[in-house]
């Protein structure tokens, strides 16, 4: 019964100080809304980058006059290399057809540019390939006499990884800043509620009530405020997703080859719940510390 009694006392304080509790909930909600927007942007960045296949794809341009057996032997040698996932042979005709489909038939004059495109092997690498492995693979493939030139999309891969790392650090810094700043604000609101109940707390403390009995309602209040703040923030993100992201995907998603933008994943929502609870519980812990210092 004690937990239920403490919870009931917490609800009584919600009715007694609705504005202070409301300000705490709004503070948590705004902080989590900012964090949630960043998480949605980050998830869509990774989603779009994965859709665009940022994993490096190498192109090995072949010598003229190679027969089918020589091309197959070369493909097998490249496929046996560490880090290579797949090798696909493409004729100059198939390359021109892909360009025509991408840019439009009118933009590509097959008769005028066909001589510039040799037959080639498209080398698909595994996600685990790093810069050093990529350079070693490129040098090995370039050493084969059947190959005239090797080209890997190193720039795009390195830029993608660099930007992804930067965004991860920004997310951590944003989380830490919001957690510390909002926890401080919430602790002040909770401290104001503690001061307003100071006389009652001193009376029941003199009557022999334990610290746990006195301070447990503050712990429940922090948990309730955190959950309510998460609920408000996620609800606001759902509305923003319906109002902005869904129409945006319908209008511009085709250019990126997607039907809809990604929303928060279950793991990200759980992450926000944890952050919201920690924000509010830090305020509760602050009240515990102040109470111990004064008693």
LUMVEXFI-779084 format. One line per 5 residues: number of its first residue (from 1); their letters; for each residue x, y, z of C-alpha. Coordinates in steps of 0.05 Angstrom, whole numbers, padded with zeros to 5 digits. Layout:
N
NUM) A) X:Y:Z  ...
//
This chain:
295
1) XXXXX) 00000:00000:00000  00058:00048:00013  00074:00058:-00061  00001:00071:-00076  -00003:00119:-00017
6) XXXXX) 00058:00157:-00042  00028:00159:-00112  -00037:00186:-00085  00001:00241:-00048  00037:00258:-00113
11) XXXXX) -00030:00267:-00149  -00053:00311:-00092  00007:00356:-00104  -00009:00359:-00178  -00077:00388:-00159
16) XXXXX) -00045:00435:-00108  00010:00462:-00155  -00015:00452:-00226  00025:00510:-00255  00092:00487:-00227
21) XXXXX) 00080:00416:-00251  00055:00442:-00318  00119:00483:-00327  00161:00422:-00312  00123:00380:-00363
26) XXXXX) 00127:00435:-00416  00202:00442:-00403  00212:00367:-00413  00167:00366:-00474  00202:00423:-00509
31) XXXXX) 00270:00392:-00495  00249:00324:-00521  00215:00356:-00581  00281:00388:-00600  00317:00322:-00590
36) XXXXX) 00263:00285:-00628  00268:00331:-00688  00343:00318:-00690  00332:00243:-00685  00282:00244:-00742
41) XXXXX) 00330:00285:-00785  00388:00238:-00768  00347:00176:-00784  00324:00203:-00851  00396:00224:-00867
46) XXXXX) 00420:00152:-00855  00358:00125:-00892  00370:00168:-00953  00445:00153:-00953  00432:00078:-00948
51) XXXXX) 00381:00084:-01004  00434:00119:-01047  00482:00062:-01031  00540:00099:-00998  00579:00033:-00994
56) XXXXX) 00636:00042:-01044  00625:00014:-01113  00687:00006:-01156  00690:00009:-01232  00744:-00030:-01268
61) XXXXX) 00749:-00007:-01341  00770:-00065:-01386  00818:-00070:-01445  00787:-00076:-01513  00781:-00144:-01545
66) XXXXX) 00774:-00188:-01482  00735:-00251:-01494  00682:-00281:-01447  00731:-00330:-01415  00781:-00275:-01398
71) XXXXX) 00726:-00232:-01368  00700:-00289:-01326  00770:-00306:-01300  00781:-00233:-01282  00714:-00230:-01246
76) XXXXX) 00731:-00292:-01206  00798:-00264:-01185  00768:-00199:-01162  00710:-00235:-01127  00760:-00277:-01087
81) XXXXX) 00792:-00214:-01057  00777:-00196:-00985  00721:-00145:-00978  00690:-00157:-01047  00616:-00175:-01043
86) XXXXX) 00597:-00180:-01117  00625:-00167:-01187  00580:-00149:-01245  00601:-00145:-01318  00570:-00088:-01359
91) XXXXX) 00578:-00075:-01433  00583:-00004:-01461  00513:-00013:-01488  00483:-00028:-01420  00520:00032:-01390
96) XXXXX) 00490:00078:-01443  00421:00049:-01430  00428:00064:-01355  00450:00135:-01371  00392:00144:-01418
101) XXXXX) 00343:00120:-01366  00372:00166:-01313  00381:00230:-01354  00328:00218:-01407  00337:00192:-01478
106) XXXXX) 00344:00262:-01507  00402:00279:-01460  00445:00221:-01482  00468:00214:-01555  00490:00141:-01558
111) XXXXX) 00522:00149:-01626  00565:00207:-01602  00589:00180:-01536  00591:00104:-01546  00665:00105:-01563
116) XXXXX) 00682:00137:-01496  00653:00079:-01455  00692:00013:-01453  00664:-00051:-01424  00672:-00052:-01349
121) XXXXX) 00666:-00092:-01285  00626:-00061:-01228  00656:-00082:-01161  00610:-00081:-01101  00645:-00080:-01034
126) XXXXX) 00624:-00100:-00964  00605:-00049:-00911  00666:-00068:-00869  00716:-00042:-00921  00755:00018:-00894
131) XXXXX) 00799:00069:-00929  00863:00028:-00924  00829:-00035:-00951  00797:00005:-01006  00864:00033:-01030
136) XXXXX) 00896:-00037:-01027  00839:-00067:-01068  00843:-00010:-01119  00918:-00021:-01128  00910:-00096:-01135
141) XXXXX) 00855:-00091:-01187  00893:-00037:-01226  00954:-00084:-01230  00915:-00135:-01273  00934:-00130:-01347
146) XXXXX) 00861:-00135:-01368  00844:-00070:-01331  00860:-00001:-01359  00834:00041:-01301  00801:00033:-01233
151) XXXXX) 00755:00083:-01201  00724:00078:-01131  00675:00126:-01099  00722:00141:-01042  00702:00214:-01035
156) XXXXX) 00628:00199:-01024  00643:00144:-00974  00691:00186:-00933  00645:00247:-00934  00586:00204:-00913
161) XXXXX) 00623:00173:-00855  00651:00240:-00833  00583:00274:-00835  00551:00215:-00798  00604:00219:-00743
166) XXXXX) 00595:00295:-00738  00519:00286:-00731  00529:00233:-00678  00573:00279:-00637  00523:00336:-00646
171) XXXXX) 00468:00290:-00621  00508:00271:-00559  00525:00344:-00545  00452:00364:-00555  00428:00308:-00509
176) XXXXX) 00479:00327:-00455  00462:00401:-00459  00387:00390:-00456  00394:00339:-00400  00436:00385:-00356
181) XXXXX) 00399:00450:-00372  00329:00422:-00365  00346:00381:-00304  00369:00445:-00270  00304:00481:-00288
186) XXXXX) 00261:00422:-00266  00300:00417:-00201  00284:00490:-00186  00210:00479:-00199  00211:00418:-00154
191) XXXXX) 00250:00457:-00102  00195:00510:-00102  00143:00456:-00089  00187:00429:-00034  00191:00497:-00001
196) XXXXX) 00115:00506:-00005  00108:00440:00033  00165:00452:00080  00122:00464:00141  00082:00400:00130
201) XXXXX) 00146:00361:00117  00178:00386:00182  00116:00367:00222  00112:00295:00196  00187:00290:00203
206) XXXXX) 00182:00309:00277  00126:00257:00284  00176:00203:00263  00163:00196:00189  00222:00166:00151
211) XXXXX) 00259:00203:00096  00233:00151:00047  00161:00166:00066  00172:00241:00060  00210:00241:-00006
216) XXXXX) 00177:00183:-00044  00122:00229:-00071  00176:00273:-00104  00203:00211:-00138  00134:00193:-00165
221) XXXXX) 00123:00266:-00187  00188:00264:-00226  00169:00199:-00261  00099:00224:-00278  00126:00290:-00304
226) XXXXX) 00177:00253:-00347  00126:00207:-00377  00077:00264:-00390  00132:00305:-00423  00150:00246:-00468
231) XXXXX) 00077:00237:-00486  00069:00311:-00505  00134:00311:-00545  00119:00247:-00584  00048:00271:-00598
236) XXXXX) 00075:00337:-00625  00124:00299:-00669  00067:00255:-00696  00029:00319:-00715  00091:00350:-00747
241) XXXXX) 00102:00286:-00786  00031:00286:-00812  00031:00360:-00829  00101:00367:-00859  00138:00302:-00873
246) XXXXX) 00080:00263:-00905  00062:00318:-00956  00136:00332:-00967  00149:00259:-00984  00090:00258:-01033
251) XXXXX) 00115:00319:-01069  00191:00309:-01068  00202:00237:-01046  00203:00212:-01117  00266:00252:-01132
256) XXXXX) 00302:00213:-01076  00270:00147:-01096  00229:00139:-01032  00155:00135:-01017  00157:00166:-00948
261) XXXXX) 00205:00195:-00897  00224:00155:-00836  00194:00172:-00768  00222:00155:-00700  00241:00082:-00691
266) XXXXX) 00218:00044:-00628  00289:00047:-00602  00290:00123:-00610  00223:00130:-00574  00250:00087:-00518
271) XXXXX) 00312:00131:-00517  00268:00193:-00510  00228:00160:-00453  00294:00146:-00417  00319:00217:-00426
276) XXXXX) 00253:00247:-00402  00253:00204:-00340  00326:00220:-00325  00311:00295:-00332  00255:00292:-00281
281) XXXXX) 00289:00243:-00234  00350:00288:-00229  00303:00340:-00200  00278:00289:-00150  00349:00270:-00130
286) XXXXX) 00364:00344:-00120  00306:00349:-00070  00334:00287:-00034  00402:00320:-00028  00373:00386:-00003
291) XXXXX) 00331:00350:00048  00390:00311:00074  00431:00375:00081  00376:00409:00121  00359:00350:00165
//
